[in-house]
Amino acid sequence: MSKFPMTLRGAERLREELRHRKSELRPKIIASIDEARSHGDLRENAEYHAAREQHGFNEGRIQEIEAKLSNAQIIDPKAVAANGKIIFGATVSLADADSGEEQEYQIVGEDEADVKAGLLSFNSPIAKALIGKTQGDFVQVATPKGVREFEVVGVRYL
């Protein structure tokens, strides 16, 4: 099985979700199944079936998180000798070549990605174009609105 690259922050978020699902959500779901079971005939008990479905979803997510964490490759960009190059985990400041508008993104794992929060998946077209570049380089990225050009204004390793 392949490794899943992620930042330390991403691994911590998954560990917290796992803890929540196991120690808080699981007992609540089991209690609601028990309560629904006490209401009588299970064949026509919608509460029971909904609680069982919720239980199945929760257990599936627990297994998914455990698998990801067991195969996680946690990368600390500060510990990698990147020599100013954009790598996984780097925070990149970009300037749109046309408008001059600046944006800042961190290149993260797939589960951590949230474009609105400035977190780009390393598999995204922008991140793929950026990896290996340095400050002052220009990159062209194909977007739904056409090809856009960006200048790398800064690279930081947080």
Secondary structure, DSSP 8 states (H G I E B T S, - for coil): ---EEE-HHHHHHHHHHHHHIIIIIHHHHHHHHHHHHTTS-GGG-HHHHHHHHHHHHHHHHHHHHHHHHHTEEE--GGGS--TTB--TTEEEEEEETTT--EEEEEEE-GGG-BGGGTEEETTSHHHHHHTT-BTT-EEEEEETTEEEEEEEEEEEE-
